[in-house]
Amino acid sequence: MSWRGSTTVSDRIFASLVYLLPLLDVLRFVGQILRLTGSVLSPLIVLVETPLRPLLSIYTGFVPFIVFIALFALVVRNENIPHFIRFNTLQAIFFGIVLSLVEIIWQFALSPVFGTLLTQTLFNAVFLGMIAAVGYSIVQTVLGRYAEIPTISDAVYTYVR
């Protein structure tokens, strides 16, 4: 969507860096469960997790919430920051919200019902879906395009003007 203006290389870099947050979220929650159950995706989890391990050690406790509040207040709500960066930041935040909702639903509703095979299937789908969405978003962002992900991008567009 070039009608929103051109993007500089630094805008593309900053906009793509925020997608590390959903990767950290998916590794923190889903990756941990998949490793414990011995998923077939364990090699992919290790491949994604290895370069992010220093960040994962810091990204625990209340840090994800503090990062969420800081990004939302200082980046998304700041109209002096280019639209491209604000859009991608909010989209990465929405990815994290979707993962949080899956985690809440899992903890309170589904974990007593599901067996190991169903658990692995559900979390494999969540992990692969998030890796695909984040990978697509990073590639589109580096190319200077808006990553169009149905429903999430529509919600982001309505909020970030």
N, C-alpha and C positions, 0 to 999 in steps of 0.2 A: 504494500500500500504506500506508494510514493507520494500520494496527495497530502500526507501529513508532514511532509518535509523530508529533506535528505538527512542521512545519519552519517556521523563521522566515525572514524575507526575507534576512537576512545568511547563513543556512545555504544558502539557494538560490543566492545570488550566489557564495559560496566554492565550493560544489559544482559550479557550472557553469564556473567559471574553470579548473578542472583539465583540462577538455576542450580547452583551447588546446594542450596538449602533444601529443595525437595529431595535431592539425592541423599543428603545426610539424613533426612527424615525417613526415607524408605529403607535405608540401611540400618538405622537405629531401631526401627520397629519391625519391619517385615524380614529384613536380613537376619536379625537375631533369631526369630522364630524358625525361619527356613534352615538355618545352620543347626539348630537344636533337633529338628525333625529329620535331618539328613536328606534334604531336597536334591533333586537332580540339577538344580541351578546353583549349587554351592560353588563350582568353579567360576561362574559368571559373577556371583556375589563377591568372591575374593578378588577377581579382576577389577571390579568397580571400587571395592573397598580399600584396596592397597594404597592407591595414591591419596585417598581421602582420610586415611587413618589419623594423621595429626589433627585434622579438623574435627574428626569424630570424638577424639579424646576431650576436646574443649566443649563440644556441642552436647552437653548433658544438663540435667537439672532444669533450672529456670532460664538457661541461656537461650533456648529456642523461643521462648515467650518474649524475652527482652529484645531479641533480634527482630521478631515479628513487630513489636510495638515501635521500635526504632525505625525500621524500614517503612512502615505504614505512615508514621508521623513525619519523618524527615525526608522521605523520597516521594511516596505516592501522593501525599497531600501538598507537596511543594510545587507550585506551578512554575517556578524558575528552572526546574529541571526539565530537560527535553521529554516530550511525550513518549518517545520510543523507550526510554529508560523507565519511566513511570509505568507504562503499560506492561513491560516485561517483569518488573518488580512485583506488580500486583498479580500478574498471572502466576509467578512462582509462589507467591503467598497463597493463592487459591489452590495450587497443587498441594501445598502443605495442609491446608484446611481439609481438602478431600481425604488426605491420608489420616488426619486426626479423626475425622468422622468414621472412617473405616476402623480405626483403632478403638474408638468408643463403642461402636456397634459390636465389634468383636468381643471386647471385654465384658460388656453387660448383657449381651443377648445371645451371641452365637457360640462362644467358647464352651459352654457346658453341653451344647447340642452336637457339635461337630466332632468327628473322629479324626484320626491322624491323616488319613487319605484326603478327606474333604478339606482339612486345614491346609495341607500342602497345596492342593489344587487352588483354593481361594488365594492364598498368599503368593503362589507362583504367578497367578493372573494379575494380582495387584502389583507385584514387583516388576513383571515384564511390561505391564501397561504404563507404569510410572517411568521406567527406563526409556520406553519408546516415546512417551510424551515429552520428557525432558530432553532426550536426544534430538528429537525433531525441533523442539523450541530453540535449543542451542544452535543447531545448524542454520535455522531460519534467521536467528538473531545475528549470527556472524555474517551472514549474507546481506544483512541490512533490511530484512523483510519482517513483517509482523507474523508471528506464528499463529495461524488460525486453527484453534482447537474448538470444536463445537461446544456450545453451552458455556464453557469457561471463558473463552475469548469474548463471547457476547456479553457476559456479565462484566468483564473487565472494561470493555468499550463503554458500557453504560455508566460506569463509575469514573473512569479516567477520561476527561474531556479536554 
